[in-house]
């Protein structure tokens, strides 16, 4: 289990389990692109597009490093 507050995980590919779903999803995988005081920014791929989503740290149940296939 990784600490999402640790800046050494910037630019790493992570898997997040959320407490409250965002856009109907409670599991996200993407690249951790920014860590702010209260939230993180995750860069996710939707088909051929990339999108940045902001997730409040208090909404993250579990976070772990993931493998990109």
N, CA, C and O atoms as a DFTB+ gen file, in Angstrom:
276 C
 N C O
     1  1       0.858      -1.196       0.000
     2  2       0.000       0.000       0.000
     3  2       0.896       1.249       0.000
     4  3       1.751       1.405       0.872
     5  1       0.696       2.114      -0.961
     6  2       1.543       3.290      -1.080
     7  2       0.886       4.508      -0.416
     8  3      -0.331       4.548      -0.233
     9  1       1.699       5.478      -0.067
    10  2       1.184       6.724       0.483
    11  2       1.036       7.729      -0.655
    12  3       2.024       8.159      -1.250
    13  1      -0.205       8.095      -0.948
    14  2      -0.501       8.955      -2.084
    15  2       0.039      10.379      -1.876
    16  3       0.044      11.183      -2.808
    17  1       0.485      10.680      -0.674
    18  2       1.001      12.012      -0.390
    19  2       2.489      12.146      -0.710
    20  3       3.046      13.241      -0.641
    21  1       3.124      11.039      -1.057
    22  2       4.566      11.024      -1.256
    23  2       4.916      11.408      -2.695
    24  3       4.497      10.745      -3.644
    25  1       5.685      12.482      -2.843
    26  2       5.981      13.004      -4.188
    27  2       6.839      12.056      -5.023
    28  3       6.975      12.263      -6.229
    29  1       7.421      11.022      -4.412
    30  2       8.221      10.086      -5.216
    31  2       7.337       9.284      -6.175
    32  3       7.850       8.633      -7.085
    33  1       6.016       9.323      -5.979
    34  2       5.106       8.592      -6.861
    35  2       4.623       9.422      -8.052
    36  3       3.854       8.937      -8.882
    37  1       5.079      10.677      -8.131
    38  2       4.738      11.507      -9.298
    39  2       5.246      10.798     -10.561
    40  3       6.352      10.258     -10.586
    41  1       4.419      10.813     -11.596
    42  2       4.715      10.172     -12.885
    43  2       4.724       8.646     -12.837
    44  3       5.160       8.001     -13.791
    45  1       4.248       8.065     -11.735
    46  2       4.120       6.608     -11.664
    47  2       2.695       6.234     -12.039
    48  3       1.769       7.030     -11.882
    49  1       2.530       5.027     -12.531
    50  2       1.212       4.520     -12.932
    51  2       0.581       3.865     -11.709
    52  3       1.151       2.941     -11.128
    53  1      -0.594       4.344     -11.322
    54  2      -1.201       3.892     -10.070
    55  2      -2.638       3.402     -10.282
    56  3      -3.299       3.736     -11.265
    57  1      -3.083       2.607      -9.327
    58  2      -4.457       2.117      -9.271
    59  2      -5.071       2.682      -7.997
    60  3      -4.539       2.491      -6.904
    61  1      -6.200       3.384      -8.147
    62  2      -6.872       3.988      -6.999
    63  2      -8.257       3.401      -6.807
    64  3      -9.017       3.259      -7.765
    65  1      -8.585       3.059      -5.565
    66  2      -9.940       2.664      -5.195
    67  2     -10.536       3.836      -4.426
    68  3      -9.982       4.266      -3.414
    69  1     -11.659       4.348      -4.903
    70  2     -12.282       5.503      -4.276
    71  2     -13.395       5.081      -3.320
    72  3     -13.987       4.012      -3.468
    73  1     -13.667       5.933      -2.346
    74  2     -14.776       5.705      -1.418
    75  2     -16.082       6.083      -2.110
    76  3     -17.031       5.299      -2.132
    77  1     -16.125       7.286      -2.672
    78  2     -17.303       7.754      -3.403
    79  2     -16.971       7.825      -4.883
    80  3     -15.996       8.475      -5.261
    81  1     -17.764       7.166      -5.736
    82  2     -17.455       7.130      -7.170
    83  2     -17.419       8.515      -7.814
    84  3     -18.141       9.424      -7.406
    85  1     -16.569       8.653      -8.820
    86  2     -16.518       9.852      -9.662
    87  2     -16.952       9.400     -11.050
    88  3     -16.381       8.468     -11.616
    89  1     -17.961      10.064     -11.592
    90  2     -18.515       9.715     -12.913
    91  2     -18.887       8.233     -12.974
    92  3     -18.701       7.576     -13.998
    93  1     -19.412       7.721     -11.867
    94  2     -19.885       6.346     -11.828
    95  2     -18.808       5.292     -11.643
    96  3     -19.112       4.100     -11.599
    97  1     -17.556       5.712     -11.534
    98  2     -16.450       4.762     -11.384
    99  2     -15.803       4.935     -10.013
   100  3     -15.603       6.057      -9.546
   101  1     -15.477       3.806      -9.371
   102  2     -14.750       3.952      -8.114
   103  2     -13.357       3.316      -8.176
   104  3     -12.657       3.242      -7.166
   105  1     -12.960       2.856      -9.372
   106  2     -11.588       2.386      -9.567
   107  2     -11.012       3.128     -10.774
   108  3     -11.592       3.126     -11.860
   109  1      -9.871       3.756     -10.560
   110  2      -9.198       4.476     -11.639
   111  2      -7.755       4.028     -11.726
   112  3      -7.103       3.798     -10.708
   113  1      -7.258       3.906     -12.947
   114  2      -5.841       3.672     -13.168
   115  2      -5.313       4.767     -14.065
   116  3      -5.940       5.121     -15.064
   117  1      -4.174       5.296     -13.713
   118  2      -3.591       6.356     -14.522
   119  2      -2.264       6.795     -13.945
   120  3      -1.751       6.204     -12.994
   121  1      -1.720       7.840     -14.536
   122  2      -0.432       8.375     -14.104
   123  2      -0.664       9.499     -13.111
   124  3      -1.406      10.442     -13.385
   125  1      -0.031       9.394     -11.970
   126  2      -0.136      10.427     -10.939
   127  2       0.671      11.632     -11.408
   128  3       1.901      11.591     -11.421
   129  1      -0.021      12.709     -11.792
   130  2       0.716      13.825     -12.378
   131  2       0.955      14.987     -11.417
   132  3       1.850      15.802     -11.643
   133  1       0.168      15.070     -10.356
   134  2       0.349      16.197      -9.434
   135  2      -0.203      15.829      -8.061
   136  3      -1.217      15.139      -7.954
   137  1       0.472      16.293      -7.015
   138  2      -0.019      16.115      -5.648
   139  2      -0.157      17.501      -5.043
   140  3       0.822      18.237      -4.922
   141  1      -1.389      17.852      -4.662
   142  2      -1.645      19.152      -4.042
   143  2      -1.960      18.930      -2.564
   144  3      -1.864      17.808      -2.067
   145  1      -2.337      20.004      -1.863
   146  2      -2.629      19.873      -0.436
   147  2      -3.785      18.911      -0.171
   148  3      -3.666      18.005       0.654
   149  1      -4.894      19.107      -0.864
   150  2      -6.095      18.321      -0.573
   151  2      -6.455      17.310      -1.634
   152  3      -7.284      16.432      -1.392
   153  1      -5.857      17.409      -2.797
   154  2      -6.212      16.461      -3.848
   155  2      -5.010      16.092      -4.709
   156  3      -3.928      16.670      -4.598
   157  1      -5.244      15.109      -5.569
   158  2      -4.216      14.674      -6.504
   159  2      -4.795      14.811      -7.909
   160  3      -6.012      14.847      -8.092
   161  1      -3.912      14.887      -8.892
   162  2      -4.350      14.929     -10.284
   163  2      -3.862      13.651     -10.948
   164  3      -2.672      13.337     -10.932
   165  1      -4.808      12.919     -11.534
   166  2      -4.519      11.665     -12.201
   167  2      -4.763      11.843     -13.691
   168  3      -5.811      12.346     -14.094
   169  1      -3.792      11.429     -14.519
   170  2      -3.952      11.474     -15.968
   171  2      -4.395      10.095     -16.432
   172  3      -3.661       9.116     -16.298
   173  1      -5.606      10.031     -16.980
   174  2      -6.157       8.748     -17.411
   175  2      -6.331       8.741     -18.920
   176  3      -6.438       9.796     -19.546
   177  1      -6.360       7.552     -19.499
   178  2      -6.599       7.406     -20.937
   179  2      -8.017       6.922     -21.151
   180  3      -8.446       5.949     -20.531
   181  1      -8.749       7.597     -22.025
   182  2     -10.064       7.139     -22.439
   183  2      -9.969       6.913     -23.940
   184  3      -9.975       7.863     -24.723
   185  1      -9.881       5.647     -24.333
   186  2      -9.616       5.275     -25.725
   187  2      -8.334       5.959     -26.192
   188  3      -7.252       5.610     -25.720
   189  1      -8.428       6.919     -27.100
   190  2      -7.194       7.536     -27.611
   191  2      -6.899       8.885     -26.961
   192  3      -5.876       9.502     -27.257
   193  1      -7.787       9.348     -26.078
   194  2      -7.583      10.660     -25.458
   195  2      -7.028      10.505     -24.045
   196  3      -7.249       9.493     -23.380
   197  1      -6.305      11.527     -23.605
   198  2      -5.906      11.554     -22.200
   199  2      -6.679      12.669     -21.521
   200  3      -6.998      13.689     -22.131
   201  1      -6.972      12.455     -20.251
   202  2      -7.776      13.404     -19.493
   203  2      -7.213      13.492     -18.082
   204  3      -6.822      12.483     -17.495
   205  1      -7.175      14.706     -17.544
   206  2      -6.745      14.892     -16.156
   207  2      -7.974      14.973     -15.266
   208  3      -8.901      15.740     -15.528
   209  1      -7.968      14.165     -14.203
   210  2      -9.056      14.273     -13.228
   211  2      -8.453      14.582     -11.867
   212  3      -7.390      14.081     -11.501
   213  1      -9.163      15.420     -11.135
   214  2      -8.740      15.798      -9.795
   215  2      -9.529      14.964      -8.793
   216  3     -10.755      14.892      -8.868
   217  1      -8.829      14.339      -7.862
   218  2      -9.467      13.470      -6.873
   219  2      -9.063      13.950      -5.482
   220  3      -7.879      14.119      -5.191
   221  1     -10.049      14.163      -4.640
   222  2      -9.778      14.583      -3.269
   223  2      -9.108      13.438      -2.510
   224  3      -9.547      12.291      -2.593
   225  1      -8.043      13.755      -1.769
   226  2      -7.312      12.715      -1.035
   227  2      -8.206      11.961      -0.053
   228  3      -8.022      10.764       0.166
   229  1      -9.179      12.667       0.539
   230  2     -10.049      12.016       1.520
   231  2     -10.993      11.003       0.870
   232  3     -11.615      10.201       1.567
   233  1     -11.101      11.035      -0.462
   234  2     -11.972      10.102      -1.179
   235  2     -11.220       8.836      -1.619
   236  3     -11.817       7.936      -2.209
   237  1      -9.922       8.766      -1.337
   238  2      -9.135       7.614      -1.764
   239  2      -9.109       6.572      -0.658
   240  3      -8.613       6.813       0.443
   241  1      -9.659       5.405      -0.981
   242  2      -9.694       4.298      -0.026
   243  2      -8.373       3.543      -0.040
   244  3      -7.750       3.344       1.003
   245  1      -7.945       3.119      -1.245
   246  2      -6.684       2.391      -1.393
   247  2      -5.958       2.895      -2.624
   248  3      -6.577       3.269      -3.620
   249  1      -4.637       2.900      -2.541
   250  2      -3.807       3.301      -3.680
   251  2      -2.654       2.327      -3.775
   252  3      -2.040       1.974      -2.769
   253  1      -2.361       1.891      -5.005
   254  2      -1.210       1.015      -5.189
   255  2      -0.606       1.277      -6.562
   256  3      -1.257       1.813      -7.459
   257  1       0.644       0.886      -6.697
   258  2       1.276       0.998      -8.003
   259  2       0.656      -0.032      -8.932
   260  3       0.296      -1.124      -8.492
   261  1       0.529       0.296     -10.193
   262  2      -0.070      -0.607     -11.167
   263  2       0.904      -0.802     -12.321
   264  3       1.893      -0.081     -12.451
   265  1       0.604      -1.788     -13.151
   266  2       1.418      -2.068     -14.325
   267  2       0.610      -1.699     -15.555
   268  3      -0.529      -2.136     -15.717
   269  1       1.208      -0.890     -16.422
   270  2       0.529      -0.474     -17.638
   271  2       0.794      -1.504     -18.736
   272  3       1.946      -1.831     -19.023
   273  1      -0.268      -2.007     -19.339
   274  2      -0.125      -3.002     -20.405
   275  2      -0.223      -2.350     -21.764
   276  3      -0.126      -3.033     -22.784
